[in-house]
Amino acid sequence: MDDEEILGYVTAYLKKKGFKQTEKVFQEEFQQNKSSSSSSTLLEPDIANHLLAFSQLENGPARYHNGYSRLRTWTYSSLDLYRHELLRVLYPVFIHCFMDLVAKGHIQEARNFFNTFREDHELMHLRDIQKLEGVLSPTHLKEMEFAHSLRQSKFNIKICEYSYELLLQHLHSTQSTTILGIVNEHINFQVTSGQPSLISDDPEAVTLIGSSQEAANQTNQKEIHWGLLEDSLEERLEKAGALLSDSEKGDGETKEGENDESKKRSIEVGKQGASVKKIKKDKGGSATGKTAKPEVNTVSAAPRVKPELPLPTIPTEVEHSILEDLRNRVQLSNVALPSVSFYTFINTHNGLSCSSISHDGSLVAGGFSDSSLKVWDMAKLGQQPSNSLSQGDNDTAQNEQVLGKSGGKRQYTLFQGHSGPVYAASFCPVGDFLLSSSADSTVRLWSTKLNANLVCYKGHNYPVWDVQFSPMGHYFASCSHDRTARVWSMDRIHPLRIMAGHLSDVDCVQWHANCNYIATGSSDKTVRLWDVQSGECVRVFVGHRGMVLSLSMSPDGRYMASGDEDGTIMMWDLSSGRCVTPLVGHTSCVWSLAFSSEGSILASGSADCTVKLWDVNTSTKVSRIEEKNGNTNRLRSLKTLPTKSTPVNALRFSRRNLLFAAGALVKNV
């Protein structure tokens, strides 16, 4: 065995173990010894043979099974005080042992290892296990997006100092160099002082981070202005000061153009009138406006910021309508829950892809897998309407399309133009417009007054999963399978900004209350906050264990809620970038989230056929003493509203705090 072969074996061994500094010193000494005539050999033959034999032993597939098995046995036999923290290490070690075996071509050994230990992790990481089950060759590791992201990223694990020392002592005492190498390469420990946490369901206990944790931390150090816009309608109304008196004046009046909604509003006032009277009675207020002040206390506490984008002017009649709704807003709390109006789609034959509700609940839109978009006018429902058909780029539709099976006209407006399933729809808050996004990679703008397609926006390269109007209208944001989110304006056919940074599909998008930021949720299990003006990412929220499917911003702009495919809801503080609390209760995907108008209630709609109401105030105000003692009640659900057999895919609070919800009836859920 010559010196070059010895150098190769030793260098490979040191590189594999991550001893970069040792490898560098060794190569330097080798070059010096080689140039020196006095040294005939670098190493003794027996040492070289020992290294060669050790290297061959280390390359055997059995070392992964044995190393993980020893670590698993030791972890489960640890003291109860430290066991739940040490168990967090098993999952990343398990998946990287499996992927290392596949990468080295030991396919059969990898399958045996996977099937032997998969039950340990199915409870917490079932969806990830199901995805990894499809990895059957080294090529799959490169081609499968999920597996590739796991190989390139690190796991961030929270663990106390003593648990960390116990783990290192075990790995060194058992000489588990294979497991030690995986831990060193793929796990980033966040070591905390003191006793281990008693909360075993901490959302930040095991999180998947990018290859550079420092970059994520640096991103979250950026300054953001989460307050509300200056001179907003809420601020004007607060300064005016006569909320209650105006409200009482408006009780007996009906504005022009509101005749169609009079029945709906009377029902809303009837259901919620008792709570309003109770508030007045408890506070002993007269008609002076004192009772209405708490409605805007949450909003007024938020700082005021200037808009970074030139915002459109709200039409006078729309402004008056919004002010009227704000004057008549019902104050909600944990003892005064909202009334709910639920719209159920029937006979959709599993074709409904999305639904959306206008801000006053008068219009309901449904997007379908046959590329159609249908809009129902609640005021005309049950009457004999003069139905209309609207086309997009072509006029090939026949009149028969608006006829029902019995020959009667259908009670909806049909919008046609997309060439693929419609995945999202969004009503403009200040105008008669409707946006829709589709699998055909386009976003379309429709006029609900003209019943026509106005613009087709092309920019994404793949299906567009979500589209949302800004709170002020005119601007809107979209997100796609191409891993980007884009900001548009109604008067331009090209995007104004492109937000790129997610590692996988961007599944949902949401505007901040002040229109200066947008949030995006992704299949990479993270949520990002973007500055609309600069297009930069200013926050990265890590903690979800499944793809993020829904987002909602609090009215004061300080908090954000996100829901994932596992049924977990996270409440985030935008200023710090940290999770305030997880809200656990749903048993399936959380498809929709909505904050009440004053921000005291969060509503969540899920595929488990329920709407849940959460107390935001107590969820965001947990004392540090309670957190340290582990006595926090993380399930802060005020009420669960089950449907008969209808998964909930759309939620919206009206400006008067009536909760609208929608979903399609499914016979076998």
C-alpha positions as CSV (number, residue, x, y, z in Angstrom):
1,M,0.0,0.0,0.0
2,D,1.6,3.3,-1.1
3,D,1.4,6.7,0.5
4,E,-1.2,8.0,-1.9
5,E,-3.7,5.2,-1.0
6,I,-3.1,5.8,2.7
7,L,-3.8,9.5,2.2
8,G,-7.0,8.7,0.3
9,Y,-8.3,6.4,3.0
10,V,-7.5,8.7,5.9
11,T,-8.7,11.9,4.1
12,A,-12.0,10.1,3.2
13,Y,-12.4,9.0,6.8
14,L,-11.8,12.5,8.2
15,K,-14.0,14.2,5.7
16,K,-16.9,11.7,6.4
17,K,-16.7,12.4,10.1
18,G,-16.7,16.1,9.6
19,F,-13.2,16.7,11.0
20,K,-12.3,19.4,8.5
21,Q,-9.6,21.1,10.6
22,T,-7.9,17.7,11.3
23,E,-8.1,16.9,7.6
24,K,-6.4,20.1,6.6
25,V,-3.6,19.6,9.1
26,F,-3.1,16.0,8.0
27,Q,-2.8,17.0,4.4
28,E,-0.3,19.7,5.3
29,E,1.8,17.2,7.3
30,F,1.6,14.7,4.5
31,Q,3.0,17.2,2.0
32,Q,5.8,18.1,4.4
33,N,6.7,14.4,5.0
34,K,6.6,13.7,1.3
35,S,9.1,16.5,0.5
36,S,11.3,15.4,3.3
37,S,13.7,12.7,2.3
38,S,14.1,11.5,5.9
39,S,10.6,10.1,6.1
40,S,10.3,7.0,4.1
41,T,6.8,6.1,5.1
42,L,3.9,8.1,6.5
43,L,2.2,5.5,8.7
44,E,3.0,2.1,9.9
45,P,1.3,-0.6,7.7
46,D,-0.7,-2.0,10.6
47,I,-2.2,1.4,11.3
48,A,-3.1,1.8,7.7
49,N,-4.7,-1.7,7.6
50,H,-6.6,-0.8,10.8
51,L,-8.0,2.4,9.2
52,L,-8.9,0.5,6.0
53,A,-10.7,-2.2,8.0
54,F,-12.5,0.4,10.1
55,S,-13.5,2.3,7.0
56,Q,-15.0,-0.8,5.4
57,L,-16.8,-1.6,8.7
58,E,-18.2,1.9,8.8
59,N,-19.6,1.5,5.3
60,G,-21.7,-1.5,6.2
61,P,-25.5,-1.0,6.2
62,A,-26.0,-2.8,9.6
63,R,-24.4,0.1,11.5
64,Y,-27.4,2.3,10.8
65,H,-29.8,-0.3,12.2
66,N,-27.6,-1.0,15.2
67,G,-26.9,2.6,16.0
68,Y,-30.5,3.7,15.8
69,S,-31.7,0.7,17.8
70,R,-29.2,1.4,20.6
71,L,-30.2,5.1,20.7
72,R,-33.9,4.2,20.7
73,T,-33.6,1.7,23.5
74,W,-31.5,4.1,25.6
75,T,-34.0,6.9,25.0
76,Y,-37.1,5.0,26.0
77,S,-35.3,3.8,29.2
78,S,-34.4,7.3,30.3
79,L,-35.9,9.1,33.2
80,D,-39.4,10.5,32.6
81,L,-38.1,14.0,33.3
82,Y,-35.8,14.0,30.3
83,R,-37.4,11.3,28.1
84,H,-39.8,13.5,26.1
85,E,-36.9,15.9,25.2
86,L,-34.6,13.0,24.2
87,L,-37.4,11.4,22.1
88,R,-37.3,14.5,19.8
89,V,-33.9,13.4,18.5
90,L,-35.2,10.0,17.2
91,Y,-37.2,11.4,14.3
92,P,-34.5,13.3,12.4
93,V,-32.0,10.4,13.1
94,F,-34.5,7.9,11.8
95,I,-35.2,9.7,8.5
96,H,-31.5,10.4,7.8
97,C,-30.5,6.9,8.6
98,F,-33.1,5.7,6.0
99,M,-32.0,8.2,3.4
100,D,-28.3,7.5,3.9
101,L,-29.0,3.8,3.3
102,V,-30.9,4.6,0.1
103,A,-28.2,7.0,-1.1
104,K,-25.6,4.3,-0.7
105,G,-27.6,1.8,-2.7
106,H,-28.7,-0.5,0.2
107,I,-32.3,-0.5,-0.9
108,Q,-33.4,-3.7,0.8
109,E,-31.7,-2.8,4.1
110,A,-33.3,0.7,3.9
111,R,-36.8,-0.8,3.5
112,N,-36.3,-3.2,6.4
113,F,-35.0,-0.3,8.6
114,F,-38.0,1.9,7.5
115,N,-40.6,-0.7,8.2
116,T,-39.1,-1.8,11.5
117,F,-39.1,1.7,13.2
118,R,-41.8,3.7,11.3
119,E,-44.4,3.1,14.0
120,D,-42.3,5.2,16.4
121,H,-43.1,8.3,14.4
122,E,-46.5,7.8,12.7
123,L,-48.4,9.5,15.4
124,M,-46.6,12.9,15.1
125,H,-45.2,12.7,11.5
126,L,-47.6,10.4,9.6
127,R,-47.7,12.5,6.4
128,D,-43.9,12.8,6.2
129,I,-43.6,9.0,6.7
130,Q,-46.1,8.4,3.9
131,K,-44.1,10.7,1.6
132,L,-40.8,9.0,2.4
133,E,-42.4,5.6,1.7
134,G,-42.1,6.4,-2.0
135,V,-38.3,6.7,-1.9
136,L,-37.0,3.5,-3.5
137,S,-33.8,4.5,-5.2
138,P,-31.0,7.1,-4.9
139,T,-32.6,8.9,-7.9
140,H,-35.7,9.5,-5.9
141,L,-33.7,11.4,-3.3
142,K,-32.7,13.9,-5.9
143,E,-36.0,14.1,-7.8
144,M,-38.4,14.1,-4.9
145,E,-38.7,17.6,-3.6
146,F,-39.6,16.7,-0.1
147,A,-36.7,14.3,0.3
148,H,-34.3,16.8,-1.3
149,S,-35.3,19.5,1.1
150,L,-34.8,17.2,4.1
151,R,-31.3,16.4,2.9
152,Q,-30.4,20.0,2.4
153,S,-32.0,21.3,5.7
154,K,-31.4,20.9,9.4
155,F,-33.7,20.2,12.3
156,N,-33.8,22.7,15.1
157,I,-34.4,20.9,18.4
158,K,-35.1,22.5,21.8
159,I,-33.5,20.6,24.6
160,C,-32.3,21.5,28.1
161,E,-28.6,21.5,28.9
162,Y,-28.6,18.3,31.0
163,S,-30.5,16.3,28.4
164,Y,-28.0,17.5,25.8
165,E,-25.1,16.3,28.0
166,L,-26.8,12.9,28.6
167,L,-27.2,12.4,24.8
168,L,-23.6,13.2,24.0
169,Q,-22.3,10.9,26.8
170,H,-24.4,8.1,25.4
171,L,-23.2,8.5,21.9
172,H,-19.5,8.7,22.9
173,S,-19.8,5.8,25.4
174,T,-21.3,3.5,22.8
175,Q,-18.9,4.8,20.1
176,S,-21.9,5.4,17.8
177,T,-19.9,7.4,15.2
178,T,-22.5,6.9,12.5
179,I,-25.3,8.4,14.7
180,L,-23.0,11.0,16.0
181,G,-22.2,12.0,12.4
182,I,-25.9,12.4,11.5
183,V,-26.5,14.4,14.7
184,N,-23.6,16.7,13.9
185,E,-24.6,17.2,10.3
186,H,-28.4,17.4,10.3
187,I,-29.4,18.6,13.8
188,N,-29.0,22.1,15.3
189,F,-29.6,21.9,19.1
190,Q,-31.1,24.9,20.8
191,V,-29.8,24.3,24.3
192,T,-31.6,26.0,27.2
193,S,-30.6,26.4,30.8
194,G,-32.6,25.0,33.7
195,Q,-35.0,22.1,33.9
196,P,-36.6,20.5,30.8
197,S,-39.8,22.0,29.5
198,L,-42.9,20.2,30.8
199,I,-44.9,21.0,27.7
200,S,-44.4,18.1,25.3
201,D,-46.4,19.6,22.5
202,D,-44.3,22.7,22.1
203,P,-44.6,23.7,18.4
204,E,-41.0,24.9,18.3
205,A,-39.6,21.7,19.9
206,V,-38.7,20.1,16.5
207,T,-38.7,22.4,13.5
208,L,-37.2,22.1,10.1
209,I,-34.9,25.0,9.2
210,G,-32.9,26.0,6.2
211,S,-29.3,25.2,5.7
212,S,-28.4,28.4,7.4
213,Q,-30.2,29.1,10.7
214,E,-28.3,32.4,11.0
215,A,-29.9,33.6,7.8
216,A,-33.4,33.0,9.2
217,N,-32.5,34.6,12.5
218,Q,-31.1,37.6,10.7
219,T,-34.3,37.9,8.6
220,N,-36.4,38.0,11.8
221,Q,-34.3,40.9,13.1
222,K,-35.5,43.2,10.4
223,E,-37.8,46.0,11.5
224,I,-41.4,45.9,10.5
225,H,-44.2,48.4,11.0
226,W,-47.3,46.3,11.9
227,G,-49.6,49.2,12.8
228,L,-52.7,50.4,10.9
229,L,-52.8,53.0,8.2
230,E,-53.1,56.7,9.1
231,D,-56.4,58.3,8.5
232,S,-58.3,55.0,8.2
233,L,-62.0,54.8,8.4
234,E,-61.9,53.3,11.8
235,E,-59.7,56.2,13.0
236,R,-62.1,58.7,11.6
237,L,-65.0,57.0,13.2
238,E,-63.2,57.0,16.6
239,K,-62.4,60.6,16.4
240,A,-66.0,61.5,15.4
241,G,-67.0,60.0,18.7
242,A,-70.7,59.6,18.2
243,L,-70.8,55.9,17.4
244,L,-73.7,54.8,19.5
245,S,-76.0,57.8,18.7
246,D,-75.3,57.3,15.0
247,S,-76.0,53.6,15.4
248,E,-79.3,54.2,17.1
249,K,-80.3,56.7,14.3
250,G,-79.4,54.1,11.7
251,D,-81.4,51.3,13.3
252,G,-84.7,52.6,11.9
253,E,-83.3,53.7,8.5
254,T,-82.6,51.8,5.4
255,K,-80.2,53.3,2.9
256,E,-80.9,53.4,-0.8
257,G,-79.8,50.2,-2.4
258,E,-80.0,48.1,0.8
259,N,-83.6,46.9,0.3
260,D,-82.3,43.5,-0.9
261,E,-80.3,43.1,2.4
262,S,-82.9,44.3,4.8
263,K,-84.1,40.8,5.7
264,K,-80.6,39.5,6.3
265,R,-79.7,42.5,8.4
266,S,-82.8,42.2,10.5
267,I,-82.0,38.6,11.2
268,E,-78.5,39.6,12.2
269,V,-79.7,42.4,14.5
270,G,-82.4,40.1,16.0
271,K,-79.8,37.3,16.8
272,Q,-77.3,39.7,18.3
273,G,-79.6,42.3,19.8
274,A,-79.7,40.5,23.2
275,S,-76.0,40.8,23.6
276,V,-76.0,44.4,22.6
277,K,-78.7,45.2,25.2
278,K,-76.8,43.2,27.8
279,I,-73.6,45.3,27.2
280,K,-75.6,48.5,27.5
281,K,-77.2,47.4,30.7
282,D,-74.0,46.2,32.3
283,K,-72.2,49.4,31.6
284,G,-75.1,51.6,32.5
285,G,-74.4,53.7,29.4
286,S,-76.8,56.2,27.9
287,A,-76.9,57.2,24.2
288,T,-73.7,59.1,24.4
289,G,-71.3,56.8,22.6
290,K,-69.5,55.5,25.6
291,T,-70.7,51.9,25.0
292,A,-69.2,51.8,21.5
293,K,-65.7,52.9,22.5
294,P,-64.5,49.4,23.5
295,E,-65.2,48.3,19.9
296,V,-62.3,50.3,18.7
297,N,-60.0,50.1,21.7
298,T,-58.1,47.2,20.1
299,V,-57.7,49.1,16.9
300,S,-56.8,52.4,18.5
301,A,-54.1,50.8,20.5
302,A,-52.2,49.9,17.3
303,P,-49.6,52.4,16.0
304,R,-50.3,54.3,12.8
305,V,-48.1,53.9,9.7
306,K,-48.0,55.4,6.3
307,P,-48.8,53.4,3.2
308,E,-45.9,52.4,1.1
309,L,-48.1,51.9,-1.9
310,P,-50.2,54.6,-3.5
311,L,-53.7,53.5,-2.4
312,P,-56.8,54.1,-4.4
313,T,-59.5,56.5,-3.3
314,I,-62.6,54.8,-1.9
315,P,-65.8,56.0,-3.6
316,T,-68.0,58.2,-1.4
317,E,-71.0,55.8,-1.4
318,V,-68.8,52.8,-0.5
319,E,-67.2,54.8,2.3
320,H,-70.6,55.7,3.7
321,S,-71.7,52.1,3.5
322,I,-68.5,51.0,5.4
323,L,-69.0,53.7,8.1
324,E,-72.6,52.6,8.5
325,D,-71.5,49.0,9.1
326,L,-68.8,50.1,11.6
327,R,-71.4,52.2,13.6
328,N,-73.6,49.1,13.8
329,R,-70.9,46.7,14.6
330,V,-71.6,44.2,17.4
331,Q,-68.9,43.9,20.0
332,L,-67.8,40.2,20.4
333,S,-66.0,38.6,23.4
334,N,-65.7,35.2,25.0
335,V,-69.2,35.7,26.5
336,A,-70.8,37.3,23.4
337,L,-70.2,34.9,20.5
338,P,-71.1,35.7,16.9
339,S,-74.1,34.5,15.0
340,V,-73.2,32.3,12.1
341,S,-74.8,32.2,8.6
342,F,-73.8,29.0,6.8
343,Y,-74.1,28.5,3.0
344,T,-74.2,24.9,2.0
345,F,-73.5,23.8,-1.6
346,I,-75.5,20.7,-2.5
347,N,-75.2,18.2,-5.4
348,T,-71.7,19.4,-6.3
349,H,-70.6,15.8,-6.9
350,N,-67.2,16.6,-5.4
351,G,-66.6,19.3,-8.0
352,L,-66.4,22.3,-5.7
353,S,-62.8,23.4,-5.5
354,C,-63.2,26.7,-3.5
355,S,-65.8,29.2,-2.3
356,S,-65.8,32.8,-1.3
357,I,-68.2,35.2,0.3
358,S,-68.6,38.9,-0.2
359,H,-68.0,41.3,2.7
360,D,-71.7,41.8,3.4
361,G,-72.7,38.2,2.6
362,S,-74.9,39.2,-0.3
363,L,-72.9,37.3,-2.9
364,V,-71.4,33.8,-2.7
365,A,-69.0,32.4,-5.3
366,G,-68.0,28.8,-6.0
367,G,-65.1,27.6,-8.1
368,F,-65.4,24.2,-9.7
369,S,-63.2,21.5,-11.1
370,D,-64.8,21.9,-14.6
371,S,-63.2,25.3,-14.8
372,S,-66.4,27.2,-14.1
373,L,-67.0,30.0,-11.6
374,K,-70.6,30.5,-10.3
375,V,-71.9,33.4,-8.3
376,W,-75.2,33.4,-6.3
377,D,-77.0,36.6,-5.3
378,M,-78.6,35.8,-1.9
379,A,-81.2,38.5,-2.4
380,K,-82.5,36.8,-5.5
381,L,-82.2,33.3,-4.3
382,G,-85.6,31.6,-4.3
383,Q,-87.0,34.1,-6.8
384,Q,-87.3,33.7,-10.6
385,P,-84.2,35.6,-11.7
386,S,-83.4,36.7,-15.2
387,N,-80.2,34.6,-15.3
388,S,-77.2,35.5,-17.3
389,L,-74.2,33.7,-18.8
390,S,-70.8,35.3,-19.0
391,Q,-67.9,34.3,-21.2
392,G,-64.2,34.9,-21.0
393,D,-62.0,34.7,-24.1
394,N,-64.6,33.0,-26.3
395,D,-68.4,33.2,-26.9
396,T,-69.0,29.6,-27.7
397,A,-71.4,28.9,-24.7
398,Q,-74.9,27.9,-25.6
399,N,-78.1,29.1,-23.9
400,E,-78.8,25.5,-22.8
401,Q,-76.0,25.9,-20.2
402,V,-78.2,28.1,-18.1
403,L,-81.1,25.8,-18.0
404,G,-81.7,23.3,-15.3
405,K,-82.9,19.7,-15.7
406,S,-86.5,20.7,-15.3
407,G,-86.2,23.5,-17.9
408,G,-86.2,26.3,-15.3
409,K,-83.4,28.9,-15.2
410,R,-80.6,28.4,-12.8
411,Q,-80.3,30.8,-10.0
412,Y,-76.7,31.8,-10.4
413,T,-74.5,33.7,-12.8
414,L,-72.1,31.5,-14.7
415,F,-68.6,32.9,-15.4
416,Q,-66.6,30.9,-18.0
417,G,-63.1,31.6,-19.2
418,H,-60.7,29.4,-17.3
419,S,-59.4,26.3,-18.9
420,G,-58.6,24.4,-15.7
421,P,-60.1,23.9,-12.2
422,V,-60.7,27.1,-10.3
423,Y,-58.7,27.0,-7.0
424,A,-59.5,30.3,-5.4
425,A,-61.9,33.3,-5.6
426,S,-61.8,36.7,-3.9
427,F,-64.3,39.5,-3.8
428,C,-63.1,43.1,-3.9
429,P,-63.9,44.8,-0.5
430,V,-64.6,48.2,-2.1
431,G,-66.0,47.4,-5.6
432,D,-68.0,45.1,-7.8
433,F,-65.1,42.9,-8.8
434,L,-64.2,39.2,-8.3
435,L,-60.9,37.5,-8.8
436,S,-60.3,33.9,-9.6
437,S,-57.2,31.7,-10.0
438,S,-56.9,28.5,-11.8
439,A,-54.8,25.5,-12.8
440,D,-54.4,27.1,-16.2
441,S,-51.7,29.4,-14.5
442,T,-53.8,32.6,-14.9
443,V,-55.8,35.0,-12.7
444,R,-59.0,36.5,-14.1
445,L,-60.8,39.7,-13.0
446,W,-64.6,39.6,-13.3
447,S,-67.2,42.4,-13.0
448,T,-70.1,41.3,-10.9
449,K,-72.1,44.3,-12.2
450,L,-71.4,43.7,-15.9
451,N,-71.2,39.9,-15.5
452,A,-68.1,39.9,-17.7
453,N,-64.4,39.0,-17.7
454,L,-62.4,42.2,-17.7
455,V,-58.7,41.1,-17.6
456,C,-56.7,37.8,-17.7
457,Y,-53.4,38.1,-15.8
458,K,-50.6,35.9,-17.0
459,G,-47.4,35.6,-15.1
460,H,-47.2,32.3,-13.2
461,N,-45.8,29.2,-14.8
462,Y,-47.9,26.7,-13.0
463,P,-51.3,26.4,-11.2
464,V,-52.2,29.4,-9.1
465,W,-53.4,28.1,-5.7
466,D,-54.7,31.3,-4.1
467,V,-55.5,34.9,-4.9
468,Q,-56.5,37.7,-2.5
469,F,-57.6,41.3,-2.9
470,S,-55.9,43.8,-0.6
471,P,-58.0,45.4,2.1
472,M,-58.2,48.6,0.0
473,G,-58.9,46.9,-3.3
474,H,-57.1,47.7,-6.5
475,Y,-54.0,45.5,-5.5
476,F,-54.1,41.8,-5.2
477,A,-51.7,39.0,-4.5
478,S,-51.4,35.5,-6.0
479,C,-49.4,32.4,-5.1
480,S,-48.5,29.3,-7.2
481,H,-46.9,25.9,-7.6
482,D,-43.9,27.8,-9.1
483,R,-42.9,28.6,-5.4
484,T,-43.5,32.3,-5.8
485,A,-46.1,34.9,-4.7
486,R,-46.8,37.9,-6.9
487,V,-48.4,41.3,-6.3
488,W,-50.5,42.8,-9.0
489,S,-52.7,45.9,-9.6
490,M,-55.9,45.9,-11.5
491,D,-54.7,48.3,-14.1
492,R,-51.5,46.4,-15.1
493,I,-51.3,43.0,-16.8
494,H,-47.8,42.3,-15.4
495,P,-47.0,41.7,-11.7
496,L,-45.5,44.6,-9.7
497,R,-43.5,42.3,-7.4
498,I,-42.3,38.7,-7.3
499,M,-41.7,37.1,-3.9
500,A,-39.4,34.1,-4.2
501,G,-37.8,32.2,-1.3
502,H,-40.1,29.3,-0.4
503,L,-38.7,25.8,-0.9
504,S,-42.0,24.3,-2.2
505,D,-45.5,25.3,-3.4
506,V,-46.9,28.6,-2.0
507,D,-50.4,27.4,-1.0
508,C,-52.0,30.5,0.5
509,V,-51.6,34.3,0.7
510,Q,-52.9,37.0,2.9
511,W,-52.6,40.8,3.0
512,H,-51.7,42.7,6.2
513,A,-54.2,45.2,7.4
514,N,-52.0,48.2,6.4
515,C,-51.4,46.8,2.9
516,N,-47.6,47.1,3.3
517,Y,-47.0,43.4,3.8
518,I,-48.3,40.1,2.5
519,A,-47.9,36.7,4.2
520,T,-47.5,33.4,2.4
521,G,-48.0,29.9,3.6
522,S,-46.2,27.0,1.9
523,S,-45.8,23.3,1.6
524,D,-42.3,23.7,3.0
525,K,-44.1,24.1,6.4
526,T,-43.1,27.7,6.8
527,V,-44.9,31.1,6.7
528,R,-43.1,34.1,5.3
529,L,-43.9,37.8,5.6
530,W,-42.9,40.0,2.7
531,D,-42.5,43.8,2.3
532,V,-44.6,44.8,-0.6
533,Q,-42.5,47.8,-1.5
534,S,-39.1,46.1,-1.6
535,G,-40.2,42.5,-2.3
536,E,-37.9,41.3,0.6
537,C,-38.7,38.6,3.1
538,V,-38.9,40.3,6.6
539,R,-40.1,37.3,8.7
540,V,-39.8,33.5,8.6
541,F,-42.2,31.7,10.8
542,V,-41.1,28.1,11.6
543,G,-43.1,25.6,13.7
544,H,-45.8,23.9,11.6
545,R,-45.4,20.1,11.1
546,G,-47.6,20.1,7.9
547,M,-48.1,22.2,4.8
548,V,-49.7,25.6,5.6
549,L,-53.2,25.9,4.0
550,S,-54.8,29.1,5.5
551,L,-53.8,32.5,6.9
552,S,-55.5,35.4,8.6
553,M,-54.3,38.8,10.0
554,S,-55.7,40.4,13.1
555,P,-57.5,43.7,12.5
556,D,-54.8,45.6,14.5
557,G,-52.1,44.1,12.3
558,R,-50.1,42.7,15.3
559,Y,-51.0,39.0,15.1
560,M,-51.3,36.4,12.4
561,A,-53.0,33.0,12.5
562,S,-52.0,30.1,10.2
563,G,-53.6,26.7,9.9
564,D,-52.0,23.5,8.5
565,E,-53.0,20.1,7.1
566,D,-52.7,18.4,10.4
567,G,-55.3,20.6,12.0
568,T,-53.0,22.8,14.1
569,I,-53.4,26.6,14.2
570,M,-50.5,28.8,15.2
571,M,-50.8,32.3,16.5
572,W,-47.8,34.5,15.6
573,D,-46.5,37.8,16.9
574,L,-45.4,39.7,13.8
575,S,-43.0,42.0,15.7
576,S,-40.9,39.2,17.2
577,G,-41.6,36.4,14.7
578,R,-42.4,33.9,17.4
579,C,-45.3,31.7,18.0
580,V,-47.5,33.0,20.8
581,T,-49.5,29.8,21.2
582,P,-50.7,26.8,19.2
583,L,-54.4,26.2,19.1
584,V,-55.1,22.5,18.9
585,G,-58.5,20.9,18.4
586,H,-59.2,20.2,14.8
587,T,-58.7,16.7,13.5
588,S,-58.2,17.5,9.9
589,C,-57.0,20.2,7.5
590,V,-57.7,23.8,8.5
591,W,-59.0,25.3,5.3
592,S,-60.0,28.8,6.4
593,L,-59.4,31.3,9.2
594,A,-61.0,34.7,10.0
595,F,-60.6,37.2,12.8
596,S,-63.6,39.1,14.0
597,S,-63.7,42.8,13.2
598,E,-62.4,44.0,16.6
599,G,-60.0,41.0,16.8
600,S,-61.3,39.3,20.0
601,I,-62.5,36.1,18.3
602,L,-60.7,33.8,15.8
603,A,-62.9,31.4,13.7
604,S,-61.5,28.4,12.0
605,G,-63.1,26.1,9.4
606,S,-61.8,22.6,8.8
607,A,-62.3,19.5,6.8
608,D,-63.5,17.8,10.0
609,C,-66.9,19.5,9.3
610,T,-66.6,21.9,12.2
611,V,-66.3,25.7,12.8
612,K,-64.3,26.5,16.0
613,L,-64.3,29.8,17.8
614,W,-61.1,30.7,19.7
615,D,-60.5,33.4,22.4
616,V,-57.8,35.5,21.0
617,N,-57.3,37.7,24.1
618,T,-56.4,34.8,26.4
619,S,-54.5,33.0,23.7
620,T,-52.1,35.9,23.3
621,K,-51.9,36.8,27.0
622,V,-50.3,33.9,28.7
623,S,-48.2,34.7,31.7
624,R,-44.6,33.7,31.7
625,I,-45.0,32.0,35.1
626,E,-47.6,29.7,33.6
627,E,-45.5,28.9,30.7
628,K,-42.5,28.0,32.9
629,N,-44.7,25.8,35.1
630,G,-46.2,24.1,32.1
631,N,-49.7,24.8,33.3
632,T,-50.9,26.7,30.2
633,N,-54.2,25.5,28.7
634,R,-53.2,25.4,25.0
635,L,-56.8,24.5,24.0
636,R,-58.6,27.8,24.1
637,S,-61.6,26.9,22.1
638,L,-64.7,28.8,23.1
639,K,-67.2,26.8,21.1
640,T,-67.3,24.1,18.4
641,L,-70.0,24.4,15.8
642,P,-70.4,21.1,14.0
643,T,-72.1,20.8,10.5
644,K,-74.1,17.8,9.5
645,S,-71.7,16.6,6.9
646,T,-70.1,19.7,5.4
647,P,-66.4,20.4,5.4
648,V,-65.9,24.1,5.9
649,N,-63.7,25.8,3.2
650,A,-64.6,29.5,3.5
651,L,-65.1,31.9,6.5
652,R,-65.6,35.6,6.7
653,F,-66.7,38.1,9.4
654,S,-68.8,40.9,8.1
655,R,-68.0,44.4,9.1
656,R,-70.9,44.1,11.6
657,N,-69.4,40.9,13.0
658,L,-71.7,38.4,11.6
659,L,-69.8,35.2,10.7
660,F,-70.4,33.7,7.2
661,A,-69.2,30.2,6.4
662,A,-69.5,28.0,3.3
663,G,-68.9,24.4,2.3
664,A,-70.1,21.6,0.1
665,L,-72.3,18.8,1.5
666,V,-70.6,15.5,1.4
667,K,-72.6,12.3,2.0
668,N,-69.7,10.1,3.1
669,V,-67.2,12.1,5.1
